[in-house]
Amino acid sequence: MTTNSEWLEKDRKQLHPVYHPKSHANALVIERGEGVWLYTADGQKILDGMAGLWNVNAGYGNEELAKVAYEQMKTLAFTSNFSGMTNLPSIQLADKLAGFAYDGLNATMFTSGGSEANDTAFKTARYFWKRKGQPTKYKVIARKGSYHGVTLAATFATGLEKYQTMFGPKVDGFIHIPAPNPYRFEGSLDPGESVGQAASRALEEAIRREGVDTVAAFIAEPIMGVGGVIVPPADYFPLVRAICDKYGILFIADEVITGFGRTGEWFALKHWGVKPDILSFAKAITSGYAQLGGIQISDEIRETMESAPESEAYMHGYTYSGHAMACAVGLKNLEIMERENYPQRAQTLGKRLLDGLKSLTEFPFVGDVRGLGLVCGVEIVSDKSAKTADPAMTMRIFKAAQERGLRSRPLGNTLAFSPPLMINEDEVDEIVKRLGAAMESVM
Ligand SMILES: Cc1ncc(COP(=O)(O)O)c(C=O)c1O
């Protein structure tokens, strides 16, 4: 039998995402998965409290998804989907998605993942304004702490500097404003102002400062994921929507994490009665069983493509846009998510998880505990009243939890949890129990 360290020696020939040799030295070597459980090559059983990278909503080893992939590969794995050709699964999935997330978002352009989706969103926003006769509108306002992926544009839309340090110079046209973080707001708060008001005021100020005739779009994750699971105050997104309308700015919702049930609604802006002009999605559309993402656009944006002269064709798209097998898997996954009512599961089991995690605030280093549906964050601090972030302790707890068979994700000083939506009550309790034991061990 090949041991873990022998596999890791061979694995040195592969370059991993977000790589540093130190963080990969003792990597887990995963051999198989079943439900919420992962099994390493050397026999460890781990509860995957992150559903992979926030995406394996249907859990591991799902036979229905495996079968549909097999059948579609046998029938037709791939055809070009460039203008002039199409295939049945992509037609059916786009048809199913029309109006599914938000009213008025009826057209889908498929990509292979979330970074490509966001680059597609930025290019589509520029295309829209050029077609509208306003070619100077190209800038995108994003938030500090946001994560939008790692293609070149997405890297600089992202508001986390460590993703940019080694890849500059910056791509022109991305501006960052403070995030609506109720626990640690980094913007200026006027007397009597709520965090939601101040954070949306920052958007209005940025639009004015940059010049409304230069700004194409605003992009936001409804709940920031990689930035530390930041749940905005309820007044924020309605205010943001009103500002985008007032100034004629497209609102791009990056629902790569929050889409497809994760937060207790099919799509997260529904919590606040708001809808975007462009929606980016990826990850859970296939529960990670195939590489698929995309954008959906408003009817108004669609119209600018339909009415374009040939010289202004929408020259964008990927070899794998509308991949037949990936779309067939997406369609089956949607059927499963609807049948099992995943948004409802995320609501009830998410409440159970959040209540459980909140019970851990008795530990001296547990600060804010937050979440919505089945995505939660636990902040680790060295001083609760001063809210002093403690990334070193966060890593210790993360490692202690992993030794106890629980996978979370350390994000600065926040431990994130985003388990498969097919998780059951006992498994939710197991997350809390194992995390509690890990915390006990570092006291
Ligand atoms: C909110 C958000 N947007 C975009 C992306 C990038 O997606 P991908 O890694 O599929 O390119 C991610 C990935 O974690 C994400 O969380």
PDBQT file of the ligand as one rigid body, heavy atoms in Angstrom, charges set to zero:
ROOT
HETATM    1  C1  LIG A 501     -17.500  34.438  -4.143  1.00  0.00    +0.000 C 
HETATM    2  C2  LIG A 501     -16.570  33.741  -5.090  1.00  0.00    +0.000 A 
HETATM    3  N1  LIG A 501     -16.447  34.197  -6.334  1.00  0.00    +0.000 NA
HETATM    4  C3  LIG A 501     -15.625  33.600  -7.231  1.00  0.00    +0.000 A 
HETATM    5  C4  LIG A 501     -14.893  32.498  -6.877  1.00  0.00    +0.000 A 
HETATM    6  C5  LIG A 501     -13.971  31.879  -7.866  1.00  0.00    +0.000 C 
HETATM    7  O1  LIG A 501     -14.483  30.666  -8.334  1.00  0.00    +0.000 OA
HETATM    8  P1  LIG A 501     -13.534  29.581  -9.017  1.00  0.00    +0.000 P 
HETATM    9  O2  LIG A 501     -12.542  29.152  -7.994  1.00  0.00    +0.000 OA
HETATM   10  O3  LIG A 501     -14.495  28.503  -9.450  1.00  0.00    +0.000 OA
HETATM   11  O4  LIG A 501     -12.881  30.220 -10.193  1.00  0.00    +0.000 OA
HETATM   12  C6  LIG A 501     -14.994  31.982  -5.579  1.00  0.00    +0.000 A 
HETATM   13  C7  LIG A 501     -14.217  30.797  -5.171  1.00  0.00    +0.000 C 
HETATM   14  O5  LIG A 501     -14.128  30.462  -4.006  1.00  0.00    +0.000 OA
HETATM   15  C8  LIG A 501     -15.849  32.634  -4.664  1.00  0.00    +0.000 A 
HETATM   16  O6  LIG A 501     -15.940  32.210  -3.399  1.00  0.00    +0.000 OA
ENDROOT
TORSDOF 0
